């Protein structure tokens, strides 16, 4: 296949709502808050937006989410769509928006998503709602009632069996990301964690415990994609999209024989190929972290370490600020917040802030190139993006 050239588009603004428990705002209120923050960041107004991308939400019955959001914000876009690539949606939205801009479909795309997932119901009810969304095979898995953590636990169990990965190594991921969240003023959870805290937390589905699993949060995120020419007149330094890739290995975990290797192998290969870079060129990696085992597997499949070495890689602060490779520096889904499909968008916002040198106490010194990775479904669908300051 012919090598793909990077798209001529940049990310010019980022913003987010309050994250955590935000009972006074519904899904549209959260999205408006994030959208206005991204516009303020870029120095734009809603009148400047001629493209819109959003995602479905799980807590309200919107038949046409992009239309609902467009109407709510008073937009009249020339290009709009509702994108659902599950947890990879945030990264995929940047790519789709960049394609729209690069092909002249529109000039300035607002990407926004979020919902009040925590205030809408209890954590347990939210987890059950996700389980009912169709992640398990309808004939061979769903009748047994597995939760999403149950399906990810299969990956953890197999990784432990094949490579000797330990509970302590998985716990180290949660501890490290909580440390990053403590430096993030908008994070949902900031209280310090120890490895013992993680291992003594309630078992959800063996070997995953409560603190191995992502939060359930209210929140929304937004970013703006435009042309490099338009970005020169805006308030903030833009982040350029150096490379992007997708990977899909399976839909249902029971249909996949090699569950410790994911579609991140392909998405990473394509992103690095487009960017003309290698894993050693990455200064900070914002990896999707719905469960602690996910980060370990992604580190391996994206080429930061060999298969089976992810557990050792995260030990002794390997993915902490100041470590070999700072990972998910805002705190991620495990600690900063997880409001459903928009959860992975916060990783992209953090990647942009890192290459802009605007991450505050979380800033990775000398960060020039950031990798952002999204994972959808049960480690089946992946999207990788490489960013640098324009």
C-alpha positions as CSV (number, residue, x, y, z in Angstrom):
1,X,0.0,0.0,0.0
2,X,1.2,3.5,-0.8
3,X,2.6,5.4,2.2
4,X,0.1,8.0,3.5
5,X,1.1,11.6,3.9
6,X,0.2,13.5,7.1
7,X,-3.1,15.5,6.8
8,X,-2.8,19.3,6.5
9,X,-4.7,20.1,9.7
10,X,-3.9,21.1,13.3
11,X,-5.6,21.2,16.7
12,X,-6.0,24.8,17.7
13,X,-8.0,24.7,20.9
14,X,-8.8,22.4,23.8
15,X,-11.2,22.6,26.7
16,X,-13.1,20.5,29.3
17,X,-16.0,20.8,31.7
18,X,-15.8,20.2,35.4
19,X,-15.2,16.4,35.9
20,X,-16.4,14.2,38.7
21,X,-19.9,14.5,40.2
22,X,-21.6,17.5,38.5
23,X,-25.3,17.0,39.2
24,X,-26.3,20.5,38.2
25,X,-25.4,20.0,34.6
26,X,-27.0,17.6,32.1
27,X,-25.1,16.1,29.1
28,X,-25.7,19.2,26.9
29,X,-24.7,21.5,29.7
30,X,-21.4,19.6,30.2
31,X,-20.8,19.7,26.4
32,X,-21.5,23.4,26.2
33,X,-19.1,24.1,29.0
34,X,-16.3,22.1,27.3
35,X,-17.0,23.6,23.9
36,X,-16.9,27.2,25.2
37,X,-13.7,26.4,27.0
38,X,-12.1,25.1,23.8
39,X,-13.3,28.2,21.8
40,X,-11.9,30.5,24.5
41,X,-8.6,28.6,24.4
42,X,-8.4,29.1,20.6
43,X,-9.7,32.7,20.6
44,X,-12.8,31.7,18.5
45,X,-16.5,31.9,18.8
46,X,-19.3,29.6,17.9
47,X,-19.9,31.7,14.7
48,X,-16.4,30.5,13.5
49,X,-17.4,26.8,13.6
50,X,-18.5,25.2,10.3
51,X,-18.0,21.6,11.3
52,X,-19.1,19.4,14.2
53,X,-18.3,15.9,15.4
54,X,-19.7,14.3,18.5
55,X,-20.4,10.8,19.8
56,X,-23.5,8.9,21.1
57,X,-24.2,9.1,24.8
58,X,-25.4,6.2,27.0
59,X,-27.6,8.1,29.5
60,X,-30.1,9.8,27.3
61,X,-32.1,8.7,24.3
62,X,-30.8,11.0,21.5
63,X,-31.7,9.6,18.1
64,X,-29.4,12.0,16.3
65,X,-26.6,13.2,18.6
66,X,-24.8,15.5,16.2
67,X,-28.1,17.2,15.4
68,X,-29.0,17.6,19.1
69,X,-25.7,19.1,19.9
70,X,-25.7,21.4,16.9
71,X,-29.1,22.7,17.7
72,X,-28.2,23.2,21.4
73,X,-25.1,25.2,20.4
74,X,-26.8,27.2,17.7
75,X,-24.5,25.9,15.0
76,X,-25.2,25.6,11.2
77,X,-22.3,23.3,10.2
78,X,-21.4,22.4,6.6
79,X,-20.1,19.1,7.9
80,X,-21.3,17.1,10.9
81,X,-21.4,13.5,12.1
82,X,-21.8,11.3,15.1
83,X,-18.8,9.0,15.5
84,X,-18.8,5.8,17.5
85,X,-15.5,4.0,17.8
86,X,-16.1,3.3,21.5
87,X,-13.1,4.3,23.6
88,X,-11.1,5.1,20.5
89,X,-13.6,7.8,19.5
90,X,-11.6,10.7,20.8
91,X,-8.5,9.9,18.7
92,X,-10.6,9.0,15.7
93,X,-12.5,12.3,15.9
94,X,-9.3,14.2,15.4
95,X,-8.5,12.1,12.3
96,X,-12.0,12.5,10.8
97,X,-12.0,16.3,11.5
98,X,-8.6,16.6,9.9
99,X,-9.8,14.8,6.8
100,X,-12.8,17.1,6.6
101,X,-10.5,20.2,6.9
102,X,-7.8,18.8,4.6
103,X,-10.3,18.1,1.8
104,X,-12.0,21.5,2.1
105,X,-15.3,20.2,3.4
106,X,-15.1,22.8,6.1
107,X,-12.5,25.0,7.8
108,X,-13.0,24.8,11.6
109,X,-14.4,21.6,13.3
110,X,-15.6,21.5,16.9
111,X,-15.2,18.0,18.3
112,X,-17.2,17.7,21.6
113,X,-18.6,14.9,23.7
114,X,-19.6,14.0,27.2
115,X,-22.4,13.1,29.6
116,X,-23.4,13.1,33.2
117,X,-22.7,9.4,33.6
118,X,-22.3,9.4,37.4
119,X,-25.1,11.8,38.5
120,X,-27.5,10.1,36.1
121,X,-27.3,6.8,38.1
122,X,-25.2,4.9,40.5
123,X,-21.8,3.5,39.6
124,X,-23.1,0.0,39.7
125,X,-26.0,0.9,37.4
126,X,-23.6,2.6,35.0
127,X,-21.4,-0.5,34.8
128,X,-24.5,-2.7,34.2
129,X,-25.7,-0.3,31.4
130,X,-22.3,-0.7,29.7
131,X,-22.6,-4.5,30.0
132,X,-26.0,-4.3,28.3
133,X,-24.6,-2.3,25.4
134,X,-23.5,-5.4,23.5
135,X,-19.8,-5.9,24.3
136,X,-20.3,-9.6,24.9
137,X,-21.2,-12.1,22.1
138,X,-25.0,-12.3,22.1
139,X,-25.0,-16.1,21.8
140,X,-21.9,-17.4,23.5
141,X,-21.0,-14.8,26.1
142,X,-24.0,-12.5,27.0
143,X,-26.2,-15.3,28.4
144,X,-23.7,-15.7,31.2
145,X,-24.0,-12.1,32.2
146,X,-20.4,-10.9,32.1
147,X,-19.6,-7.3,32.9
148,X,-17.1,-5.3,30.9
149,X,-14.5,-5.9,33.7
150,X,-15.1,-9.6,33.4
151,X,-14.1,-9.6,29.7
152,X,-11.0,-7.5,30.4
153,X,-10.1,-9.9,33.3
154,X,-9.6,-12.6,30.7
155,X,-6.9,-10.5,29.1
156,X,-5.3,-10.0,32.6
157,X,-5.5,-13.7,33.5
158,X,-3.9,-14.8,30.2
159,X,-1.2,-12.2,30.4
160,X,-0.3,-13.3,33.9
161,X,-0.3,-16.9,32.8
162,X,1.9,-16.4,29.7
163,X,4.3,-13.8,31.0
164,X,4.3,-13.9,34.7
165,X,2.7,-10.4,35.1
166,X,1.8,-9.8,38.7
167,X,-1.0,-8.1,40.6
168,X,1.6,-5.7,42.0
169,X,2.6,-4.6,38.5
170,X,-0.9,-3.9,37.5
171,X,-1.4,-2.0,40.8
172,X,1.6,0.1,40.0
173,X,-0.2,1.5,36.9
174,X,-3.1,2.7,39.1
175,X,-0.8,4.2,41.7
176,X,1.3,6.0,39.1
177,X,-1.8,7.5,37.4
178,X,-3.3,8.6,40.7
179,X,0.0,10.4,41.3
180,X,-0.4,12.2,38.0
181,X,-4.1,13.0,38.7
182,X,-3.0,14.7,42.0
183,X,-1.3,17.3,39.8
184,X,-4.4,17.8,37.7
185,X,-6.7,20.5,39.2
186,X,-9.7,19.0,37.3
187,X,-9.2,15.4,38.2
188,X,-12.0,13.4,39.7
189,X,-9.8,11.5,42.2
190,X,-6.6,12.9,43.8
191,X,-6.2,11.1,47.1
192,X,-2.9,9.2,47.1
193,X,-2.9,5.4,46.5
194,X,-0.4,2.7,47.4
195,X,0.0,-0.7,45.9
196,X,-1.5,-2.2,49.0
197,X,-4.6,0.0,48.6
198,X,-5.1,-1.3,45.1
199,X,-4.6,-4.9,46.0
200,X,-6.9,-4.7,49.1
201,X,-9.7,-3.0,47.2
202,X,-12.8,-5.1,46.4
203,X,-12.4,-7.8,43.8
204,X,-14.7,-7.0,40.8
205,X,-13.8,-10.0,38.7
206,X,-10.6,-11.8,39.4
207,X,-7.8,-10.7,39.0
208,X,-9.2,-7.1,38.6
209,X,-10.0,-5.1,41.7
210,X,-12.0,-1.9,42.1
211,X,-8.9,0.3,41.8
212,X,-7.8,-1.6,38.7
213,X,-10.9,-0.3,36.9
214,X,-11.8,3.1,35.5
215,X,-14.0,5.5,37.3
216,X,-17.5,6.5,36.4
217,X,-17.7,10.3,36.1
218,X,-19.7,13.3,34.8
219,X,-17.8,15.4,32.3
220,X,-17.2,16.5,28.7
221,X,-14.2,17.4,26.5
222,X,-13.8,19.4,23.4
223,X,-11.1,20.3,20.8
224,X,-11.0,22.3,17.6
225,X,-9.4,21.2,14.4
226,X,-8.6,23.7,11.6
227,X,-6.2,24.6,8.8
228,X,-2.6,25.6,9.6
229,X,-3.2,28.9,7.9
230,X,-6.3,29.7,10.1
231,X,-4.4,28.6,13.2
232,X,-1.7,31.2,12.7
233,X,-4.1,33.9,13.6
234,X,-5.4,32.2,16.8
235,X,-4.5,32.5,20.4
236,X,-2.6,29.3,21.1
237,X,0.2,27.5,19.4
238,X,-1.3,24.7,17.4
239,X,-0.5,21.0,17.5
240,X,0.0,19.2,14.2
241,X,-1.1,15.7,13.4
242,X,2.1,13.9,12.4
243,X,0.7,10.4,12.0
244,X,-2.5,8.3,12.6
245,X,-3.5,4.7,12.4
246,X,-6.3,2.3,13.1
247,X,-6.2,-1.4,14.2
248,X,-9.0,-3.9,14.6
249,X,-8.4,-7.5,15.8
250,X,-11.8,-8.7,16.9
251,X,-15.3,-7.6,18.1
252,X,-16.0,-10.2,20.8
253,X,-13.2,-11.4,23.0
254,X,-14.2,-15.1,22.7
255,X,-13.6,-14.9,19.0
256,X,-10.0,-14.0,19.3
257,X,-7.3,-16.5,20.0
258,X,-4.4,-14.2,21.0
259,X,-6.0,-11.9,23.5
260,X,-2.8,-10.6,24.9
261,X,-1.9,-8.9,21.5
262,X,-4.2,-6.2,20.2
263,X,-5.0,-4.1,17.2
264,X,-2.6,-1.5,18.7
265,X,0.1,-3.3,16.8
266,X,-1.4,-2.2,13.5
267,X,-2.6,1.3,14.6
268,X,0.8,2.1,16.1
269,X,2.7,0.8,13.0
270,X,0.6,3.0,10.7
271,X,0.9,6.0,12.9
272,X,4.7,5.7,13.3
273,X,5.0,5.0,9.5
274,X,3.0,8.2,8.6
275,X,5.0,10.3,11.0
276,X,8.4,8.8,10.0
277,X,9.1,8.2,13.7
278,X,9.8,5.3,16.1
279,X,8.7,4.6,19.6
280,X,12.0,5.9,20.8
281,X,11.1,9.4,19.5
282,X,8.0,9.7,21.8
283,X,8.5,12.0,24.8
284,X,5.1,11.3,26.4
285,X,2.4,8.7,25.8
286,X,-1.3,9.3,26.7
287,X,-2.5,5.7,26.7
288,X,-6.1,4.6,27.2
289,X,-6.4,3.1,30.6
290,X,-9.9,1.6,31.2
291,X,-8.2,-1.1,33.2
292,X,-4.6,-1.4,34.5
293,X,-3.9,-4.3,32.3
294,X,-4.8,-2.3,29.2
295,X,-1.8,0.1,29.8
296,X,0.6,-2.8,30.1
297,X,-0.6,-4.5,26.9
298,X,-0.6,-1.2,24.9
299,X,3.0,-0.4,26.0
300,X,4.0,-3.7,24.4
301,X,1.9,-3.6,21.3
302,X,2.9,0.0,20.5
303,X,6.5,-1.0,20.6
304,X,7.7,0.7,23.8
305,X,8.8,-2.7,25.1
306,X,8.8,-6.3,24.0
307,X,5.7,-8.5,24.4
308,X,5.5,-9.8,27.9
309,X,7.8,-7.1,29.4
310,X,5.0,-4.5,30.0
311,X,4.7,-5.5,33.7
312,X,8.4,-4.9,34.3
313,X,8.3,-1.7,32.3
314,X,5.8,0.0,34.7
315,X,7.7,-1.0,37.8
316,X,9.7,1.5,39.9
317,X,8.1,4.5,38.3
318,X,8.8,3.5,34.8
319,X,5.7,5.3,33.4
320,X,5.7,8.1,36.0
321,X,6.8,11.7,35.4
322,X,10.6,11.5,35.4
323,X,10.5,7.8,34.4
324,X,11.5,6.0,31.1
325,X,8.2,7.1,29.4
326,X,5.7,9.3,31.2
327,X,2.3,7.8,30.5
328,X,-1.2,9.3,30.8
329,X,0.0,12.3,32.6
330,X,-3.4,13.8,33.4
331,X,-4.4,10.8,35.5
332,X,-6.5,9.0,32.8
333,X,-9.7,7.1,33.2
334,X,-8.4,5.4,36.3
335,X,-8.2,8.7,38.3
336,X,-8.8,11.9,36.2
337,X,-12.3,10.8,35.1
338,X,-14.3,8.6,32.7
339,X,-17.6,10.0,31.4
340,X,-18.1,7.2,28.7
341,X,-17.1,7.6,25.1
342,X,-15.6,11.1,25.7
343,X,-13.1,9.6,28.2
344,X,-10.4,9.2,25.6
345,X,-10.7,12.8,24.5
346,X,-9.1,13.9,27.7
347,X,-6.0,12.0,26.7
348,X,-5.9,14.0,23.5
349,X,-6.3,17.3,25.4
350,X,-3.4,16.3,27.6
351,X,-1.2,15.4,24.6
352,X,-1.9,18.9,23.1
353,X,-1.1,20.6,26.4
354,X,2.2,18.6,26.7
355,X,3.5,19.6,23.3
356,X,2.4,23.2,23.9
357,X,4.4,23.1,27.3
358,X,1.1,24.0,29.1
359,X,0.6,21.0,31.4
360,X,1.7,22.9,34.5
361,X,3.0,20.6,37.3
362,X,2.5,17.6,35.0
363,X,4.7,19.0,32.2
364,X,7.2,16.6,30.8
365,X,10.4,18.6,30.4
366,X,11.4,18.9,26.7
367,X,8.3,17.2,25.4
368,X,8.2,17.7,21.7
369,X,6.3,14.6,20.4
370,X,3.3,13.0,22.1
371,X,1.5,9.8,21.3
372,X,-2.2,9.5,22.1
373,X,-3.9,6.1,21.9
374,X,-7.5,5.1,22.2
375,X,-8.9,1.6,22.8
376,X,-12.5,0.6,21.9
377,X,-14.5,-2.4,22.9
378,X,-12.7,-5.3,24.6
379,X,-9.2,-4.4,23.4
380,X,-10.4,-5.0,19.9
381,X,-10.4,-1.6,18.2
382,X,-7.6,0.9,18.4
383,X,-6.6,4.3,17.1
384,X,-3.2,6.0,17.5
385,X,-2.3,9.6,17.0
386,X,1.1,11.3,17.1
387,X,1.2,15.0,17.8
388,X,3.9,17.8,17.8
389,X,3.8,21.5,18.2
390,X,3.1,23.1,14.8
